[in-house]
């Protein structure tokens, strides 16, 4: 895409800023009166027409103002965005949500909630289907008569809990013996292998019964984790956007896209910004998706994303997502130690 002249870039930026604020086509008078471009209104009108001819702006009707096209937003994101650090109050909100949780699920739930609240957009986190993540420890703890809790901790900081039936009369020594056997089967193993773990042939002793129950729970948890997980927050913000409120058809398509977990999870894979028709699926082509990878140490753990209409505050969303992804990665790295 060829570079625009500096004045055309100023005008394109002005149209995008005004359209993001008002969600209405931007007339040339708004640009002339609101921005000191140092030229007459006729020149601004000519420049708007030329930018439209280049495909960066659209004119819904002959007498209407201009709105950004997908290409216009792409030019803005690639060449005009100026990222500034989030405000101190925003930084504190993100850091607080990323520092108070002690499991991966809780961490992602709280940070996506905070990110959504700060941007007034849908935020999402997806965990990689990484079958090579290893188990750090697996432990069964008695929690009451006939009940126990399996706690499975992975090297990336994720904690998975499963309740088990526990034989009545089990002693602490017998539970320790069962945990020792469970550790030999699971410690250092990948969740891919644990998803196929065979239930050992044990005797009918209390230790044997606990071990069988624990292995079944480990296998079920591993299968769940290899399917990956999607966390979303802020659906109400995106549904309230005026472009979707105006059209029942657009609203139905939007609802279908964000309620289909498999479709949305697939769309969040990777990094970067996709705008409108850059999204492969037609149901997502009214949206912008901004993604950033999150890490546990050197290992990629998943993706943090912001999903909104194409008409969004890109500079704010990009800077907040970058900051939040860094805070989440720092927290995940600590959890994984």
Order of alpha helices (4+ residues) and beta strands (2+ residues): alpha-alpha-alpha-beta-beta-alpha-alpha-alpha-beta-beta-beta-beta-alpha-alpha-alpha-beta-alpha-alpha-alpha-alpha-beta-beta-beta-alpha
